[in-house]
């Protein structure tokens, strides 16, 4: 996962030319096609440019495509078809962003079309489809298949996609029957372009053009009091204009009243775009004075705004890193450039956006997956047009179409959420570094607990190392106490040790807020029978079903299968079922029993499925309307709530038990991050870390606030084992319905991968081996791991392994996925 380095990113040819031909990449239905050439019709000459969407013919269909290059001539021997239409009035993907996307496709071994689709988004693309319309409702079919098709069309009552008809009748091909009915005039078959899900919204504005003269006054208003009232409202309105929606609310007959006013030239209507607001964000207070440490860091960042560099800002929790970001962005904007701010979780976006909006107003746009397609499209256009010059959001916001980027900020740069786990498996932090190189601007990586990859870069001088060693709050860092759970049963108490129970009670009585962290949702980890020993397992995945108490269900957290909790054991029939393991629901029940008068809230994926509930709960938490907040990782980082004086880490060992070489690093980071939520006000915070391994370096050194010492110990251990960041890693993942087939193809790929490393003594291929969770959604999963000190060799091995089984995998319906710089071993 070390930062990828390339000598020179790709460059686009002929950008700015007025071409007769354009190169396009279809999106996203035929993403394997990297580049096609089309001619530009005279009507679009001089209008089409790099970075706009167009509609092009592709075989019998019409599809959305992105213009990625221009040319004066067609390729030799090729008769180019013309573009059909233009979809954008300005580029929605700037040229430098195209360069980044092409680099992503190359580095992460993905089709170019898939990389481009990441930026454009599926909601902005569409393709044509064949639809069938019924013309003769009295017609009868000449065979049973025709009769079935006609019945479906009559029931639908509208043109129906051909693919939907074929699926409904259970036939792969119905072309012959449709052709026969079309020849008889019973049906027609047409090619129709579907509208994209995200579309620009418009509104009509009525503007006063002139005041009436005496004659017009008499003829227009003498017998029309409603028309007079509407016109007077327009004259008094700001700018002498109002929207039709506003007029319609005030004057029910507005549409009829306006007709003669328009005909007389007194008013005119203007059609304008209406931008959808992506939510309300509470503005923060005044900018604080910088400490000496903060000012030193800001000076270092702003001193290199005109060139590319990577800076690691390592600051303890509550050291004021966000204010450093804001001051650096302020200077960037003053120089006429834009800024990009990445945060790892949607739960953090609202707080960051609020502070940015308080400082920079409507110059801030937000991009994350919780937006509707329309909201995202409006924000995307505001950024591409330069109306918004600060783009903030989660992972995909690294692809925001800022025309001129002057600074990139990656907050909590260590967070694994920056790694995409499907499609193009890119890492947003590493991609941000490459974007900074392409844009020629600095990249500021911030964290209290940096990733070991970034920390090693900084220690060895490849990154500039900046530090904020002290909190800006009046209190010192929180006291972290390790609670030794050996020999203790906390499960019967819902996860709470006597020490934590006493601390929660005392903190509530003192008026403080408490944060409890447990990184497992649900009520219990599994349901087991003490009679026969069997546990309730998912039929599609090789995992136990998680107990959810709210709806009395068992759920699989991988395929979302659900079933009711049985009253007796399905295997032996005994009434001997018991739940084991802790989840956030069980912890919540324990806290409610402990503090019946307390206001308690829970945040995990189960709770936040309802749109807007996450932001609402966090706002109540900041207002001190919640006494105890408990949840999973989404509560562990980034939140600045002065009232939090107690933090409890319920099970600190969970990350250590995972078979992943990054388990210790993640354990340290989670403890340090969640502990940093305490003591941000006037009272020093207290943190209780419950663990069965109190001597483990990740736990003991987190309690002592010793990140640098932990990092050196962990790096030394990884050096002995040959793990990143001392080497580069790749993972080939194979998934299929038949275990033996997947195993065989994985072994074949491993042999092909081994051929790549004959010249490198540090090159190693491990596997194939079953994944930690061998089966998910009825598909078996095998992994082949490759390691080398050379990234190019790792990627070459992955590409060769994938190519060696491509034909057989396609025939066997086995997915083969290449993961460059994986962040987990699952």
VEXGUDREN-633868 format. One record per residue (C-alpha): residue in one letter; x, z, y. Coordinates in steps of 0.001 Angstrom, whole numbers, padded with zeros to 6 digits, always signed. Layout:
REM residues N
AXZY/...
END
This chain:
REM residues 826
X+000000+000000+000000/X+003044-000224+002247/X+002541-002289+005346/X+002761-005978+004379/X+005374-008025+006162/X+005539-011824+006486/X+008058-013880+008393/X+005551-015996+010271/X+001746-016130+010098/X+000065-019542+009873/X-000565-021559+013029/X-003497-023867+013742/X-002775-027457+014612/X-004336-029406+017479/X-006172-026446+018980/X-007489-027549+022340/X-007533-031269+021550/X-010635-033392+022036/X-010812-034749+018508/X-012784-037328+016655/X-012576-035210+013522/X-012691-031536+012625/X-011536-029466+009684/X-014131-026958+008482/X-014455-024296+005795/X-017944-023982+004236/X-019449-020485+004356/X-020110-018719+002092/X-021813-020492-000797/X-018811-022697-001624/X-016059-020346-000555/X-013582-021918-003011/X-013404-025008-000790/X-010707-024189+001739/X-010894-027157+004118/X-012974-030321+004490/X-012847-032979+007203/X-015863-034361+009094/X-016265-036743+011991/X-017676-035569+015321/X-020721-037557+016501/X-020743-038759+020092/X-023403-036203+021058/X-021012-033363+020176/X-017762-034920+021422/X-015852-032498+023635/X-018192-029636+022709/X-017085-028719+019211/X-014039-026454+019171/X-012141-024208+016789/X-014033-021026+015870/X-017647-022257+016172/X-020195-022606+013393/X-021550-026020+012514/X-023978-027448+009984/X-022409-030051+007712/X-023598-032160+004760/X-022052-031103+001451/X-023200-033220-001443/X-027016-033255-001328/X-027153-030028+000674/X-026512-028910+004220/X-024433-025757+004700/X-022996-023582+007437/X-019281-024067+008044/X-016665-022756+010443/X-014450-025146+012404/X-010855-024185+011598/X-008935-027149+013012/X-009143-030472+014813/X-007674-033901+014262/X-007543-037274+015998/X-007690-039263+012764/X-009281-038945+009365/X-007169-038368+006228/X-005914-041615+004677/X-008478-043308+002508/X-011275-040854+003355/X-014616-041869+004861/X-015690-038725+006690/X-019346-037825+007046/X-020465-036644+010497/X-021368-033114+011507/X-025097-032473+011694/X-025349-029838+014437/X-023551-027146+016415/X-024693-023501+016089/X-022633-021694+018762/X-022093-022256+022473/X-018642-020615+022344/X-016141-019686+019599/X-017228-016643+017627/X-013870-016505+015803/X-010872-016873+018167/X-007840-018878+017078/X-005595-015853+016511/X-008268-014201+014405/X-008373-017355+012277/X-004635-016984+011744/X-005185-013398+010598/X-007954-014443+008194/X-005764-017140+006677/X-002988-014572+006228/X-005477-012215+004534/X-006508-014935+002097/X-002879-015644+001230/X-001685-012028+001006/X-004679-010627-000875/X-004964-013670-003170/X-008483-014597-002063/X-010162-017938-001285/X-009961-018804+002407/X-013726-019201+002573/X-014238-015626+001360/X-011856-014312+004003/X-013587-016268+006766/X-016977-015067+005516/X-015772-011477+006079/X-015564-012148+009793/X-018609-014346+010212/X-020812-012306+007878/X-023417-013570+005444/X-026213-012908+007911/X-024858-015731+010118/X-024617-018347+007383/X-027219-020383+005610/X-027603-023409+003390/X-030332-025892+002709/X-032550-025581-000319/X-034925-027942-002081/X-038545-026908-001669/X-041660-028264-003316/X-044940-028731-001433/X-048337-029273-003071/X-050322-032164-001518/X-053144-032790-003994/X-054782-029449-004750/X-057268-031127-007087/X-054592-032750-009244/X-054104-031739-012873/X-050916-031749-014869/X-050209-034370-017516/X-048447-031820-019741/X-048319-028008-019994/X-045187-027757-017827/X-046766-029741-014984/X-049897-027609-015249/X-047815-024440-014999/X-045921-025759-011961/X-049108-026790-010165/X-050627-023363-010774/X-047587-021675-009255/X-047670-023921-006177/X-051412-023380-005687/X-051015-019619-005928/X-048089-019602-003460/X-050034-021649-000901/X-046837-022774+000851/X-043643-024774+000156/X-041755-023030-002652/X-038023-023217-003451/X-037340-025349-006503/X-035033-022669-007951/X-037833-020083-007759/X-040194-022394-009642/X-037611-023034-012372/X-037067-019297-012774/X-040801-018589-012926/X-041487-021168-015654/X-038384-020192-017611/X-036847-023677-017595/X-033371-024541-016385/X-034370-028104-015401/X-037755-029214-014109/X-036516-032279-012213/X-038216-034829-014497/X-041622-033199-014175/X-041316-032877-010391/X-040157-036481-010058/X-043211-037675-011991/X-045611-035635-009857/X-043843-036787-006678/X-044259-040427-007728/X-047997-039830-008132/X-048182-038207-004665/X-049178-034833-006048/X-046133-033003-004627/X-043257-033704-002275/X-039679-032445-002541/X-037788-031791+000671/X-034411-030411+001699/X-034993-027521+004150/X-032415-025541+006090/X-033218-021839+005862/X-032826-019758+009017/X-029945-017258+008984/X-030917-013601+008764/X-029230-012811+012076/X-030687-014839+014931/X-030387-014678+018668/X-033417-013137+020351/X-034731-014501+023628/X-037091-013212+026289/X-038879-014924+029149/X-038238-013704+032694/X-040558-014603+035587/X-038808-015074+038953/X-040443-015431+042391/X-039346-018760+043903/X-041058-018547+047279/X-043770-016694+049163/X-047078-018537+049678/X-047975-020177+052973/X-051373-019533+054532/X-053158-022380+052726/X-051694-021426+049351/X-052537-017794+049990/X-056148-018688+050516/X-056573-021062+047589/X-054484-019093+045116/X-055516-015500+045650/X-058822-015282+047558/X-060909-015093+044400/X-058252-013926+041919/X-057489-010228+042380/X-055679-009957+039012/X-053418-012855+039958/X-052782-011214+043362/X-051871-007890+041717/X-049440-009574+039345/X-047761-011579+042118/X-047449-008510+044359/X-045788-006645+041476/X-043244-009448+041118/X-042495-009455+044851/X-041844-005699+044807/X-039787-005757+041583/X-035951-005541+041785/X-034614-009030+042300/X-038207-010271+042502/X-038274-010741+038734/X-039771-009167+035618/X-039873-009923+031901/X-043003-011211+030204/X-043042-008159+027943/X-043137-005900+031030/X-045845-007973+032703/X-047875-008099+029505/X-047954-004297+029311/X-049123-003952+032938/X-051423-006978+033123/X-053247-007909+029892/X-054080-011408+031210/X-050561-012071+032534/X-050073-015330+030608/X-053241-016898+032066/X-052582-015598+035596/X-049082-017095+035670/X-050106-020683+034881/X-051374-021604+038397/X-048496-019675+040005/X-045992-021798+038095/X-047873-025012+038894/X-047847-024132+042591/X-044104-023480+042497/X-044442-019831+043529/X-042745-018561+040381/X-040687-020022+037572/X-039903-018838+034067/X-036388-018443+032689/X-035553-018067+028994/X-032673-015628+028527/X-031025-013890+025592/X-032124-010370+024791/X-029425-008170+023322/X-030410-005507+020829/X-028956-002050+021481/X-027170-000637+018391/X-028381+002949+018861/X-028200+005706+021425/X-024914+007505+021875/X-024639+010789+023746/X-022002+010673+026436/X-019272+013285+026516/X-018063+015238+029550/X-015270+014699+032055/X-011784+013628+031009/X-009538+016662+030489/X-006096+017134+031948/X-003350+015934+029632/X-000853+018372+028202/X+002829+017575+028532/X+002925+016433+024892/X-000084+014160+025372/X+001366+012644+028558/X+004639+011925+026784/X+002807+010106+024000/X+000623+008131+026422/X+003725+007033+028323/X+005326+005898+025072/X+002265+003845+024095/X+001650+002241+027481/X+005345+001471+027810/X+005135-001050+024968/X+001752-002686+025679/X+003240-006132+026231/X+004775-006603+022778/X+004212-005864+019114/X+005265-002555+017676/X+003814-000023+015263/X+003617+003602+016341/X+002688+006534+014119/X+001061+009366+016056/X+001342+012482+013890/X-000612+015260+015554/X-002024+018465+014178/X-005807+018693+014084/X-007277+019366+017557/X-004057+018162+019206/X-005994+015741+021438/X-005221+012443+019738/X-008547+010940+020871/X-007728+011569+024529/X-004402+009810+023984/X-006317+006837+022614/X-008648+006806+025630/X-005862+006924+028215/X-003944+004176+026404/X-007085+002010+026244/X-007692+002602+029953/X-004265+001200+030776/X-004821-001723+028405/X-008070-002667+030150/X-006400-002422+033556/X-004028-005153+032412/X-006911-007487+031575/X-006818-007148+027796/X-009103-005670+025158/X-008701-002842+022678/X-009699-002423+019057/X-010442+001059+017645/X-010881+001662+013911/X-012342+004799+012346/X-012612+005305+008579/X-016230+006417+008249/X-019538+005483+009874/X-020128+009218+010286/X-017211+009308+012721/X-018256+006204+014658/X-021042+007866+016644/X-018790+010567+018085/X-015979+008132+018939/X-018405+005646+020510/X-019929+008411+022624/X-016542+009299+024087/X-015616+005665+024620/X-018951+004876+026276/X-018581+007896+028550/X-015283+006467+029755/X-015852+002702+029643/X-019638+002172+029659/X-021000-001182+028516/X-017492-002511+027911/X-017739-000813+024493/X-019247-002596+021475/X-019764-001036+018067/X-019419-002736+014675/X-020197-001105+011351/X-022338-001675+008263/X-025149+000617+009428/X-026200-001948+012084/X-029003-004388+011405/X-027889-008036+011111/X-029366-008751+014542/X-027618-005799+016197/X-024292-006799+014656/X-024730-010415+015799/X-025462-009332+019377/X-022433-007026+019461/X-020285-009757+017929/X-021292-012229+020665/X-020696-009662+023429/X-017169-009204+022097/X-016489-012930+021609/X-017691-013723+025152/X-015543-011009+026706/X-018578-009013+027883/X-017394-006096+025731/X-013645-005500+025771/X-013438-002428+023533/X-014571-002880+019919/X-014968+000221+017765/X-016090+000567+014179/X-015232+001107+010560/X-013142-001083+008256/X-014560-004539+009045/X-014158-003980+012789/X-010507-005001+012365/X-011948-008542+012460/X-013749-008111+015794/X-013504-011384+017791/X-011734-009989+020865/X-010326-013029+022722/X-007270-011101+023966/X-006153-007951+022172/X-003805-005605+024037/X-003953-002501+021817/X-005116-001618+018299/X-005845+001996+017349/X-006317+003097+013729/X-007603+006669+013663/X-007139+008750+010478/X-004887+005958+009250/X-004315+007701+005910/X-007934+007419+004830/X-008668+005519+001605/X-011918+004205+003141/X-009854+001561+004933/X-009375-000219+001599/X-012089-002733+000644/X-013031-002316-003023/X-014779-005649-003641/X-014567-009254-002489/X-011383-009677-000475/X-009605-006411-001313/X-007897-005942+002026/X-006607-002755+003607/X-007835-002498+007197/X-004837-000466+008357/X-002325-002978+007016/X-004454-005833+008316/X-004480-004168+011738/X-000679-004098+011731/X-000592-007803+010949/X-003166-008510+013650/X-000977-006651+016125/X+001933-008890+015157/X-000153-012045+015613/X-001645-010831+018914/X+001702-009509+020197/X+000363-006023+020912/X+001148-002465+019753/X-000670-000813+016868/X-001176+002940+017151/X-001746+004731+013837/X-003023+008283+014226/X-003376+011129+011733/X-002725+014818+011235/X-001790+013982+007636/X-000291+010470+007596/X-000172+008383+004458/X+003186+008686+002756/X+003684+004948+003258/X+003357+005232+007050/X+005281+008525+007221/X+008209+006982+005324/X+008171+003959+007651/X+008349+006331+010617/X+011088+008548+009168/X+013208+005503+008325/X+012700+003936+011758/X+010449+000981+010938/X+007657+002647+012916/X+008106+004608+016108/X+007321+008252+015356/X+005299+010146+017981/X+004234+013766+017511/X+001662+016153+018953/X+002765+019479+017442/X+000335+021796+019263/X-003431+022137+019639/X-005038+021626+023036/X-007523+024406+022264/X-006749+027944+023488/X-006413+029176+019898/X-003629+028603+017348/X-004271+026699+014118/X-006770+028352+011764/X-005686+030979+009263/X-005811+029410+005799/X-006320+031844+002923/X-005974+030754-000694/X-008552+032324-003013/X-007226+032465-006590/X-010087+031636-008947/X-008203+032219-012192/X-010226+034541-014386/X-013283+034248-012134/X-016649+032578-012763/X-017913+031002-009533/X-020269+028543-011207/X-022919+031178-011826/X-022807+031983-008099/X-023287+028356-007100/X-019599+027873-006288/X-019090+030888-004038/X-016434+033516-004785/X-016977+037097-003585/X-014432+036513-000810/X-016232+033421+000440/X-019628+035113+000179/X-018425+037989+002367/X-016878+035568+004867/X-020065+033464+005163/X-022210+036535+005776/X-019821+037981+008354/X-019514+034659+010199/X-023303+034204+010338/X-023771+037761+011627/X-021154+037071+014324/X-022959+033908+015476/X-020349+031450+014198/X-020956+028153+012419/X-019746+027608+008858/X-018613+024381+007194/X-018514+024189+003374/X-016789+021270+001662/X-017446+020182-001926/X-016615+016616-002858/X-019320+016077-005461/X-022949+015283-004737/X-025905+016185-006914/X-026805+019561-008395/X-024486+019685-011421/X-021874+017439-012986/X-023661+017084-016328/X-026419+018320-018635/X-025322+019501-022082/X-026875+021014-025197/X-025329+024220-026499/X-027054+023628-029829/X-025445+020340-030885/X-022886+019903-028101/X-024120+016503-026920/X-024268+015663-023226/X-026613+013306-021411/X-024660+010110-020785/X-025460+006864-019000/X-026408+004083-021403/X-024664+001481-019206/X-021557+003410-018088/X-019096+005671-019881/X-019899+008680-017695/X-022151+011702-017890/X-025359+011611-015891/X-025380+013859-012834/X-028156+016409-012474/X-030246+016057-009296/X-032556+018984-008757/X-034717+017650-005899/X-036629+015113-008000/X-035680+016638-011374/X-033708+013573-012400/X-030495+012569-014114/X-028600+009872-012214/X-025597+007680-012782/X-023502+007497-009612/X-022047+004143-010699/X-025054+002005-011692/X-027788+004191-010116/X-029691+004477-013401/X-032208+007324-013276/X-034310+009221-015782/X-036260+012453-015834/X-034564+015628-017004/X-035736+016147-020611/X-037307+019437-021664/X-035472+019443-025006/X-032266+017868-026288/X-032890+014206-027255/X-030318+014507-030055/X-031336+017717-031869/X-034702+018583-030332/X-033683+022107-029367/X-034620+023791-026115/X-030934+024410-025436/X-030017+022315-022413/X-027834+023746-019657/X-026160+022225-016589/X-022480+022618-015874/X-020266+021811-012933/X-021000+022104-009253/X-022567+019702-006795/X-023628+019917-003166/X-027285+020512-004093/X-026344+023556-006150/X-024098+024827-003371/X-026941+024394-000889/X-029289+026411-003096/X-026712+029195-003326/X-026222+029333+000446/X-029975+029350+001115/X-030316+032274-001262/X-027390+034051+000426/X-028614+033437+004008/X-032408+033025+003951/X-032629+033145+007778/X-029865+030593+008397/X-030411+026992+009459/X-028697+024972+006737/X-028039+021224+006474/X-026417+019071+003836/X-024642+015744+004336/X-023837+013498+001397/X-024812+010015+000330/X-028119+011210-001144/X-029215+012690+002192/X-027981+009897+004467/X-029722+007002+002702/X-032379+007291+005428/X-031157+005322+008434/X-030365+007470+011452/X-030438+010793+009594/X-026649+011101+009578/X-026341+010828+013365/X-029341+013139+013833/X-027835+015852+011616/X-024424+015642+013260/X-026018+015861+016702/X-027886+019025+015646/X-024610+020405+014293/X-022888+019824+017642/X-025826+021414+019504/X-025443+024511+017312/X-028912+023995+015861/X-027326+024264+012392/X-025612+027453+011192/X-024147+026153+007925/X-023283+022526+007221/X-022160+021604+003731/X-021311+018283+002192/X-018810+015797+000864/X-015981+013878+002532/X-018160+012684+005397/X-018010+016187+006945/X-014289+016696+006358/X-012693+014773+009188/X-012982+013800+012810/X-015808+016114+013909/X-015034+018268+016942/X-017501+021191+017032/X-016241+024255+018966/X-018674+026629+017256/X-017132+026232+013786/X-015175+029393+013019/X-015271+029377+009209/X-014483+026609+006712/X-014761+026971+002949/X-013164+024540+000502/X-015226+025240-002604/X-013112+023453-005238/X-009709+022363-003965/X-008519+021239-007419/X-010879+018293-007894/X-008440+015645-006603/X-005610+017123-008671/X-007500+016541-011919/X-007929+012819-011287/X-005439+010595-013208/X-003992+009019-010059/X-000481+009371-008712/X-001953+009909-005236/X-003933+012961-006359/X-001578+015501-004765/X-001416+013588-001484/X-005202+013356-001269/X-005579+017048-002056/X-003246+018017+000777/X-004976+015649+003190/X-008484+016873+002356/X-007560+020541+002715/X-005717+019970+005991/X-008427+017749+007434/X-011373+019980+006603/X-009419+023072+007678/X-008837+021379+011021/X-012571+021544+011790/X-012227+025319+012334/X-011212+027108+015513/X-011681+024344+018075/X-013361+026682+020571/X-012290+030025+021971/X-012047+031842+018622/X-009404+031262+015987/X-010771+029684+012845/X-010601+030995+009324/X-010342+028796+006218/X-010847+029895+002602/X-009501+027518-000049/X-010808+028268-003547/X-008479+027025-006293/X-007365+027533-009868/X-003847+026278-008960/X-002740+028359-005970/X+000974+027589-006520/X+000549+023799-006492/X+002614+022325-003615/X-000374+020363-002240/X-002388+023578-001884/X+000326+026072-000990/X+001912+023829+001660/X-001457+022828+003132/X-002160+026538+003593/X+001193+026882+005379/X+000610+023778+007605/X+003810+022223+006170/X+003118+018497+005996/X+006697+017282+006389/X+007907+019585+003610/X+005123+018439+001308/X+005822+014773+002102/X+009495+015120+001154/X+008637+016822-002152/X+006023+014218-003023/X+008231+011260-002068/X+011034+012591-004242/X+008654+012890-007209/X+007416+009347-006734/X+010958+008000-006464/X+011705+009361-009948/X+008609+007673-011363/X+008921+004404-009434/X+005632+004716-007586/X+004776+003504-004056/X+005963+003665-001386/X+009312+003217-003202/X+007861+000170-004941/X+005032-002269-004339/X+002104-002331-006725/X-000609-004703-007840/X-003476-004383-010292/X-005211-007075-012309/X-008701-005895-013251/X-010758-007611-015956/X-014458-006894-016571/X-016753-008286-019258/X-019601-007523-021627/X-017524-007671-024866/X-014739-005115-025136/X-012611-007090-027583/X-012711-010204-025391/X-011720-008295-022254/X-008907-006536-024150/X-007590-009830-025518/X-007636-011600-022150/X-005986-008606-020466/X-003158-008735-023020/X-002788-012488-022427/X-002613-011929-018666/X-000045-009134-019092/X+002238-011459-021066/X+001992-014122-018370/X+002691-011566-015645/X+005798-010336-017452/X+007332-013818-017216/X+007553-013457-013413/X+009982-010564-013377/X+012870-011636-015573/X+015280-011686-012599/X+014249-008264-011207/X+015408-005131-013095/X+012901-002999-011172/X+009997-005236-012182/X+007527-003598-014582/X+004191-004522-016111/X+002112-001685-017535/X-000866-002282-019769/X-003322-003559-020551/X-005181-000278-020719/X-008827+000708-020409/X-009844+001867-016936/X-010382+005572-016368/X-014105+004813-016499/X-013996+002189-019208/X-017541+000845-018895/X-019687+000423-015758/X-022994-001452-015653/X-022561-002511-019294/X-019248-004192-018558/X-015949-003071-020075/X-012997-002754-017742/X-009274-003169-018475/X-006353-002966-016046/X-002882-004460-015973/X-000499-002860-013480/X+002575-004531-011992/X+005303-002901-009893/X+008359-004239-008077/X+010311-003563-004914/X+009363-007078-003779/X+005810-007700-002602/X+006114-011452-003138/X+006988-010852-006802/X+004004-008547-007293/X+001642-011109-005802/X+003164-013949-007788/X+002678-011971-010999/X-000952-011230-010151/X-001603-014893-009365/X+000073-016043-012573/X-001800-013517-014696/X-005103-014539-013180/X-004400-018247-013609/X-003329-017809-017236/X-006787-016582-018288/X-008956-018368-015708/X-010477-020972-018042/X-011069-018575-020943/X-012434-015902-018619/X-014897-018329-017068/X-016105-019390-020504/X-016469-015757-021608/X-018016-014598-018325/X-015162-012180-017695/X-014358-011367-014063/X-010655-011320-013203/X-009859-009503-009965/X-006479-009275-008258/X-005903-006122-006202/X-002807-006141-004007/X-001674-002661-002892/X-004446-000765-004743/X-005270+002718-003474/X-006767+004104-006684/X-006250+003644-010394/X-009914+003438-011364/
END
